[in-house]
Amino acid sequence: MEIEFILNDEKVSYTGNPSLRLLDVLREHYKLTSVKCGCKEGECGACAVLLDGKLVNSCCVAIGAVRGSRVTTVEGYKKTERYKVVEEAFGEFSAVQCGFCTPGMIMATEALLSVNPHPTAEEVRVALSGNLCRCTGYNALVKAIMRAAEKGEGLW
């Protein structure tokens, strides 16, 4: 079965089992390693991607379900000005440590700021609620996202 979709702004075609997890296809077939397998049940957010602009856990999406859709991973998002602002803010507040959860946190940040470019700290916490981090605690992440929103004025 051929499954065509847009991956990081490039039209791609996947031929294989449509019931495989998007997570596995992204990592194994497309070699996109920002997408991490943390829990296999949609609880940790390490595999988060944007699917047609919405944040989803790729471990809970079958590759067949993305036919005709747009999938964005950190590898694609890195090419944007928005990413540069988020990266700088995360660095400024040391919002990353081991890095395992970082790609999912970055995608959650983009998902939030794309619909709410001026979030409150509480709104940031809610937006991150689907992402687990064992290293940083969330205060630095909240501060970083608030800074990204401030410095990225007009980008979102």
N, C-alpha and C positions, 0 to 999 in steps of 0.2 A: 504494500500500500504506500503510495506517495503522498507525503504531507508537505505542502508548501507553506512557508511563512516568512516573515521578515525577522531576521535576527541581527540585532545591532545595526539596523539600517541597511542590511544587505539581504536580498531575496535568496532564500535557501530552500533546498528540498531534501527531505529525509525519507528514505525508503526503509521500512522495517516494521516491527511490531508496534501498532498504534497504542497499545496499552502500557508500553514502557513509561516510566516516570520521566517527565521533562528534565528533572535534575540529572538523571543518569545519561540521557541523550546529550545534554549540554556539556557534561564533563567528559564523557567517553567518546562521543562522536565528533563534537565540535571543539574539544580540548579547552573549554572555558572553566578554568579552575577557581574563579572567584566564587562560584556557586558551590557551597559546601554541604556535605551530608552530615548533619548533626544529630537528628533525632528520628528521621524517617516517618514522622507523624504530624508535621506541621506545627510543632510547639516551640521551636527554637528560633526560627527566622534566618538561620545561616544559609539557607538555600533561596532566599527571597530574590525575586526578579520582578520586573514590570511586565505585565501582560496587558497589552492595549492601554498602557498608562496606569494600570491598577497594580498595587502590590499583592503578589501571591507567593505562596510557598511552593516552589517547583517540585517538591517531593510529593505534593498532593494533586498534581496535575498530570494527566496522561498526555503524552506527546500528540496523540491524535486530536486532542481538544484544542490545539493551537493552530490548526489549519486555518490559513487566511489571517492570522493575527500577527501582531507586532510584539516581539519579545526583546527586552533590553536587560542586559547584564551589566555589571560594573565595567567589563571590558569595552562595551559600547558607550556607556555613560562617561567614561574617562575622557572621551574626545570632546566633551562639551565645556563651555565656560562655567556652567553651573557646578560641574564636578570640581573644577579648580577652586571655586569658592568654598565648597564643602570640605575638600581636602585640606585647605589652608586652615579653616576653622577647627577641624578635628585635630590638626597638629598643634595649633595655638593653645588648645585646652588639654592636650595629652589625652584625648578621648579614645585612644586606642592603646592596647598593650600587646596581648599575644597576637591579635589580628584575626582570629578565627571568625568572630562575629562581625567584623568590620564591613565586609561587603553587604551583608544584610542590613546593617545599620545605615549604610550609605544609601541603599535603595529605599529604605523606609523614610529617610530624610527627603529624598527627591519626591517620593509619593506624597508626603505631607506638604512640602513647600510648593509643589505644583498646583495644589488646590487651596492652600492657605499660606500665602507668602509672609504673613505676619502672625505666626502662632504665639500663643501664651505658653509659659513653661508647662502648664497643665496639659495643654493640647499636644505639646511635644512628648510628654510622658505617655499620653494615651497612644500617640502614633508609634511609639517604640514598644508598646506593651506586648507585641508579638515577637519581639527579639530578645533573646536571653544573652547576657554577658556575665562571665564569672570573674573578670579581671578588673574592669575599670570602675564599676559602680555606675550609676546613671547620671550623677550630677554633672560630671565633665561632659558627657554626651549632650545633655540638655543645654548646657552653656554653649557648647560648640554649635549646636543647631540654631540656637537663638542668634549667635554671632553670624552664622552663614546667612540667615534671613536678613540680618542688618546689612552685612557687606554685599550681599547679592541683590540689593534693592533694584528692582526693575528687571531682573533676570527671570523671576518666576511670575 
